[in-house]
Amino acid sequence: MPVGDWQFWVVTVLAAGAALVLLRPLFSRLKTGRTARSSRASLTVEGRQVRQSRRSSADNG
């Protein structure tokens, strides 16, 4: 390895930084031991909440 070459160290530092950026979410997830929980969003039209429809086909007949 060309440890005396400055370009070697620049590329090494850039590669290490990229690896940290890519692996940081994995490490934080392992550290907390949890995964992201999903949540429901409320449906709004023009700032007013919309009534949720029932998913049954009984009203269609």
C-alpha positions, -999 to 999 in steps of 0.1 A, spaced: 0 0 0 13 34 -9 10 49 26 34 77 17 12 90 -10 -12 118 -1 -39 107 -26 -41 73 -8 -50 91 24 -76 114 8 -94 84 -8 -92 64 24 -108 92 44 -135 97 18 -143 60 17 -144 58 55 -167 88 56 -190 73 30 -191 40 49 -201 59 81 -229 78 63 -243 46 48 -240 25 80 -252 50 105 -289 41 102 -281 5 107 -260 12 139 -287 34 154 -314 8 148 -292 -19 164 -284 4 193 -321 12 202 -333 -23 194 -365 -10 178 -378 -5 143 -398 25 132 -435 22 140 -460 31 115 -488 56 123 -520 65 106 -524 99 92 -558 117 92 -573 124 59 -582 161 53 -597 180 24 -592 217 24 -582 216 61 -614 198 72 -613 162 84 -631 137 61 -653 109 74 -638 75 70 -657 52 48 -667 17 58 -652 -11 37 -682 -32 36 -702 -40 5 -736 -41 24 -744 -4 15 -739 -11 -22 -769 -33 -27 
